Amino acid sequence: MNLVLTVPPAVEPLSLQEVKDYLRVDNDTDTTGDNYLSALMTAAREYCEGFQNRAYITQTWQMSFDYWPSYVINIPRGNLQTINSVSYKNSAGAVTPLTEILQYVVSTRGVLGRISPPYAQPWPPFIPFPLDAVVIEFVCGYGDTAESVPEKVKQAMKLLVSHWYENRTPLTELRQAPAEIAFTVSALLWQDRIVVA
């Protein structure tokens, strides 16, 4: 399986003002570090999403396989909103899109979304293109706004941003990585982590 992010989130789960308040940065006079803080916010989101194997703010992904992987296909990244398209490419390079309801059905119930052919039907047989013959495009995430992201995730992101802002090198004075921050962040994120087999 290959995953490609095609449309990134439009906003970050944390606002610049929210992070400045958390860090106790004087936001009226000190704007010199805004770009740096914004980069840290994005890095913290990417770290947390990677740890949890989730998408927080609405984003679009493409997932590809060399052939139909199974009858029921789990859609990764959590909180499936919609399936935009399902298509397959034959050995001649011709792409055939499938029609929802007639050729596949979608479940958005639960953490992972799923798709499968309708009852008692198989996936269409075909001689596949050598690589990435089956492509599924989907939209996932908690929602379009920062308010839809769980507070414990936002807290983990604030801890990371704070740590990276205050400690611009990865090691402590004793040349050791600070274990407390790693434990705290993973403890906040672990409960809703999607384990990928």
C-alpha positions as a LaTeX table, in Angstrom:
\begin{tabular}{lrrr}
\hline
Residue & $x$ (\AA) & $y$ (\AA) & $z$ (\AA) \\
\hline
Met1 & 0.00 & 0.00 & 0.00 \\
Asn2 & 1.17 & 3.50 & $-0.84$ \\
Leu3 & $-0.28$ & 6.64 & 0.73 \\
Val4 & 0.05 & 10.12 & $-0.77$ \\
Leu5 & $-1.31$ & 13.32 & 0.73 \\
Thr6 & $-2.91$ & 15.27 & $-2.14$ \\
Val7 & $-4.71$ & 18.08 & $-0.27$ \\
Pro8 & $-3.17$ & 19.11 & 3.06 \\
Pro9 & $-5.23$ & 20.57 & 5.91 \\
Ala10 & $-6.34$ & 24.17 & 5.33 \\
Val11 & $-5.64$ & 25.19 & 8.93 \\
Glu12 & $-3.57$ & 23.96 & 11.85 \\
Pro13 & $-5.22$ & 22.56 & 15.00 \\
Leu14 & $-3.47$ & 25.27 & 17.02 \\
Ser15 & $-3.63$ & 28.98 & 16.25 \\
Leu16 & $-0.57$ & 31.19 & 16.52 \\
Gln17 & $-2.29$ & 33.20 & 19.27 \\
Glu18 & $-3.09$ & 30.04 & 21.22 \\
Val19 & 0.56 & 28.94 & 21.07 \\
Lys20 & 1.84 & 32.40 & 22.02 \\
Asp21 & $-0.49$ & 32.42 & 25.03 \\
Tyr22 & 0.72 & 28.96 & 26.05 \\
Leu23 & 4.37 & 30.05 & 25.73 \\
Arg24 & 3.66 & 33.40 & 27.43 \\
Val25 & 5.11 & 35.30 & 24.46 \\
Asp26 & 4.20 & 39.00 & 24.29 \\
Asn27 & 2.13 & 38.93 & 21.12 \\
Asp28 & 1.74 & 42.71 & 20.80 \\
Thr29 & 5.41 & 43.52 & 20.42 \\
Asp30 & 7.25 & 40.31 & 19.54 \\
Thr31 & 6.34 & 39.09 & 16.06 \\
Thr32 & 9.89 & 38.18 & 15.02 \\
Gly33 & 9.42 & 34.53 & 15.95 \\
Asp34 & 6.01 & 34.05 & 14.31 \\
Asn35 & 7.37 & 32.17 & 11.30 \\
Tyr36 & 9.43 & 29.92 & 13.56 \\
Leu37 & 6.42 & 29.23 & 15.81 \\
Ser38 & 4.26 & 28.48 & 12.76 \\
Ala39 & 6.85 & 25.98 & 11.53 \\
Leu40 & 6.94 & 24.35 & 14.99 \\
Met41 & 3.13 & 24.11 & 15.02 \\
Thr42 & 3.15 & 22.33 & 11.66 \\
Ala43 & 5.96 & 20.01 & 12.76 \\
Ala44 & 4.10 & 19.19 & 15.98 \\
Arg45 & 0.92 & 18.34 & 14.04 \\
Glu46 & 2.86 & 16.17 & 11.60 \\
Tyr47 & 4.61 & 14.38 & 14.47 \\
Cys48 & 1.36 & 13.73 & 16.34 \\
Glu49 & $-0.51$ & 12.62 & 13.20 \\
Gly50 & 2.36 & 10.27 & 12.36 \\
Phe51 & 2.43 & 8.84 & 15.88 \\
Gln52 & $-1.32$ & 8.25 & 15.91 \\
Asn53 & $-1.64$ & 7.30 & 12.22 \\
Arg54 & $-4.48$ & 9.81 & 11.98 \\
Ala55 & $-5.53$ & 12.93 & 10.15 \\
Tyr56 & $-6.70$ & 15.77 & 12.41 \\
Ile57 & $-8.02$ & 18.52 & 10.15 \\
Thr58 & $-9.82$ & 17.51 & 6.92 \\
Gln59 & $-7.35$ & 16.37 & 4.26 \\
Thr60 & $-7.39$ & 14.32 & 1.05 \\
Trp61 & $-5.27$ & 11.22 & 0.49 \\
Gln62 & $-4.72$ & 8.70 & $-2.29$ \\
Met63 & $-4.06$ & 5.09 & $-1.40$ \\
Ser64 & $-2.82$ & 2.65 & $-4.03$ \\
Phe65 & $-2.34$ & $-1.09$ & $-4.32$ \\
Asp66 & $-0.97$ & $-3.37$ & $-7.01$ \\
Tyr67 & $-4.28$ & $-5.31$ & $-6.99$ \\
Trp68 & $-7.41$ & $-5.54$ & $-4.82$ \\
Pro69 & $-5.89$ & $-6.27$ & $-1.39$ \\
Ser70 & $-8.96$ & $-7.95$ & 0.12 \\
Tyr71 & $-12.73$ & $-8.07$ & $-0.08$ \\
Val72 & $-13.06$ & $-5.38$ & 2.61 \\
Ile73 & $-10.49$ & $-2.58$ & 2.39 \\
Asn74 & $-9.75$ & $-0.56$ & 5.53 \\
Ile75 & $-9.19$ & 3.12 & 4.87 \\
Pro76 & $-6.29$ & 4.40 & 7.01 \\
Arg77 & $-5.74$ & 7.73 & 8.80 \\
Gly78 & $-9.00$ & 7.57 & 10.82 \\
Asn79 & $-12.27$ & 9.46 & 10.70 \\
Leu80 & $-13.18$ & 8.78 & 7.07 \\
Gln81 & $-15.47$ & 11.51 & 5.73 \\
Thr82 & $-15.93$ & 10.48 & 2.09 \\
Ile83 & $-14.52$ & 8.35 & $-0.69$ \\
Asn84 & $-13.90$ & 10.60 & $-3.69$ \\
Ser85 & $-13.04$ & 7.85 & $-6.15$ \\
Val86 & $-12.08$ & 4.22 & $-6.60$ \\
Ser87 & $-10.43$ & 3.23 & $-9.86$ \\
Tyr88 & $-8.23$ & 0.55 & $-11.36$ \\
Lys89 & $-5.73$ & 0.59 & $-14.21$ \\
Asn90 & $-5.35$ & $-2.44$ & $-16.49$ \\
Ser91 & $-2.14$ & $-3.68$ & $-18.10$ \\
Ala92 & $-2.75$ & $-1.45$ & $-21.15$ \\
Gly93 & $-2.90$ & 1.64 & $-18.91$ \\
Ala94 & $-6.66$ & 2.21 & $-19.25$ \\
Val95 & $-8.17$ & 3.61 & $-16.04$ \\
Thr96 & $-11.67$ & 2.48 & $-15.07$ \\
Pro97 & $-13.51$ & 4.41 & $-12.33$ \\
Leu98 & $-16.01$ & 2.53 & $-10.16$ \\
Thr99 & $-19.46$ & 3.80 & $-9.23$ \\
Glu100 & $-20.43$ & 3.99 & $-5.55$ \\
Ile101 & $-23.38$ & 1.79 & $-4.56$ \\
Leu102 & $-23.28$ & $-0.14$ & $-7.85$ \\
Gln103 & $-19.65$ & $-1.31$ & $-7.59$ \\
Tyr104 & $-18.58$ & $-0.46$ & $-4.04$ \\
Val105 & $-20.14$ & 0.55 & $-0.73$ \\
Val106 & $-18.65$ & 2.72 & 2.02 \\
Ser107 & $-18.82$ & 2.57 & 5.80 \\
Thr108 & $-17.72$ & 5.61 & 7.80 \\
Arg109 & $-18.75$ & 3.99 & 11.07 \\
Gly110 & $-15.94$ & 3.49 & 13.56 \\
Val111 & $-12.38$ & 4.73 & 13.67 \\
Leu112 & $-11.36$ & 3.28 & 10.31 \\
Gly113 & $-13.61$ & 3.62 & 7.31 \\
Arg114 & $-14.10$ & 0.62 & 5.04 \\
Ile115 & $-15.11$ & $-0.12$ & 1.49 \\
Ser116 & $-16.17$ & $-3.34$ & $-0.18$ \\
Pro117 & $-18.10$ & $-4.51$ & $-3.21$ \\
Pro118 & $-21.87$ & $-4.69$ & $-2.75$ \\
Tyr119 & $-23.27$ & $-7.86$ & $-1.22$ \\
Ala120 & $-22.34$ & $-11.05$ & $-3.09$ \\
Gln121 & $-20.29$ & $-9.22$ & $-5.72$ \\
Pro122 & $-16.51$ & $-9.41$ & $-6.17$ \\
Trp123 & $-14.15$ & $-6.60$ & $-7.04$ \\
Pro124 & $-13.89$ & $-6.33$ & $-10.85$ \\
Pro125 & $-11.33$ & $-8.80$ & $-12.23$ \\
Phe126 & $-8.62$ & $-7.34$ & $-14.46$ \\
Ile127 & $-5.01$ & $-7.80$ & $-15.52$ \\
Pro128 & $-3.31$ & $-5.06$ & $-13.51$ \\
Phe129 & $-0.85$ & $-2.40$ & $-14.50$ \\
Pro130 & 2.53 & $-3.34$ & $-12.91$ \\
Leu131 & 2.39 & $-0.77$ & $-10.09$ \\
Asp132 & $-0.34$ & 1.17 & $-8.27$ \\
Ala133 & $-3.12$ & $-0.42$ & $-10.30$ \\
Val134 & $-5.86$ & 0.29 & $-7.74$ \\
Val135 & $-6.22$ & 3.87 & $-6.50$ \\
Ile136 & $-8.64$ & 5.02 & $-3.79$ \\
Glu137 & $-8.96$ & 8.74 & $-3.08$ \\
Phe138 & $-10.51$ & 9.63 & 0.26 \\
Val139 & $-11.14$ & 12.56 & 2.60 \\
Cys140 & $-10.51$ & 12.09 & 6.31 \\
Gly141 & $-10.03$ & 13.99 & 9.56 \\
Tyr142 & $-11.98$ & 15.07 & 12.61 \\
Gly143 & $-13.37$ & 18.09 & 10.75 \\
Asp144 & $-12.59$ & 21.36 & 8.98 \\
Thr145 & $-11.83$ & 23.43 & 12.08 \\
Ala146 & $-9.45$ & 23.30 & 15.03 \\
Glu147 & $-12.43$ & 22.93 & 17.39 \\
Ser148 & $-13.02$ & 19.40 & 16.06 \\
Val149 & $-9.60$ & 18.15 & 17.21 \\
Pro150 & $-9.55$ & 16.50 & 20.68 \\
Glu151 & $-8.08$ & 18.64 & 23.47 \\
Lys152 & $-5.56$ & 16.00 & 24.54 \\
Val153 & $-4.10$ & 16.06 & 21.02 \\
Lys154 & $-3.84$ & 19.85 & 21.16 \\
Gln155 & $-2.16$ & 19.59 & 24.56 \\
Ala156 & 0.40 & 17.13 & 23.18 \\
Met157 & 1.09 & 19.53 & 20.31 \\
Lys158 & 1.52 & 22.47 & 22.73 \\
Leu159 & 3.99 & 20.44 & 24.79 \\
Leu160 & 6.02 & 19.65 & 21.71 \\
Val161 & 6.00 & 23.23 & 20.45 \\
Ser162 & 6.97 & 24.49 & 23.91 \\
His163 & 9.80 & 21.97 & 24.20 \\
Trp164 & 11.16 & 22.70 & 20.73 \\
Tyr165 & 10.84 & 26.47 & 21.25 \\
Glu166 & 12.71 & 26.43 & 24.56 \\
Asn167 & 15.26 & 23.75 & 23.60 \\
Arg168 & 16.54 & 24.30 & 20.11 \\
Thr169 & 18.96 & 21.39 & 20.42 \\
Pro170 & 17.78 & 17.80 & 20.86 \\
Leu171 & 19.95 & 17.00 & 23.90 \\
Thr172 & 20.02 & 18.19 & 27.52 \\
Glu173 & 23.13 & 19.54 & 29.28 \\
Leu174 & 23.93 & 15.97 & 30.29 \\
Arg175 & 23.85 & 14.97 & 26.60 \\
Gln176 & 20.65 & 12.95 & 27.12 \\
Ala177 & 17.34 & 13.26 & 25.33 \\
Pro178 & 14.64 & 14.54 & 27.70 \\
Ala179 & 12.54 & 11.47 & 28.41 \\
Glu180 & 9.78 & 13.36 & 30.24 \\
Ile181 & 8.58 & 15.20 & 27.14 \\
Ala182 & 8.52 & 12.01 & 25.08 \\
Phe183 & 6.58 & 10.17 & 27.79 \\
Thr184 & 4.07 & 13.00 & 28.27 \\
Val185 & 3.39 & 13.43 & 24.55 \\
Ser186 & 3.06 & 9.71 & 23.87 \\
Ala187 & 0.84 & 9.25 & 26.93 \\
Leu188 & $-1.57$ & 11.87 & 25.58 \\
Leu189 & $-1.56$ & 10.40 & 22.06 \\
Trp190 & $-1.40$ & 6.66 & 22.76 \\
Gln191 & $-5.06$ & 6.17 & 23.73 \\
Asp192 & $-6.40$ & 7.03 & 20.28 \\
Arg193 & $-3.50$ & 5.65 & 18.23 \\
Ile194 & $-4.42$ & 3.52 & 15.23 \\
Val195 & $-2.16$ & 0.49 & 15.20 \\
Val196 & $-1.16$ & $-0.49$ & 11.69 \\
Ala197 & $-0.48$ & $-4.17$ & 11.14 \\
\hline
\end{tabular}
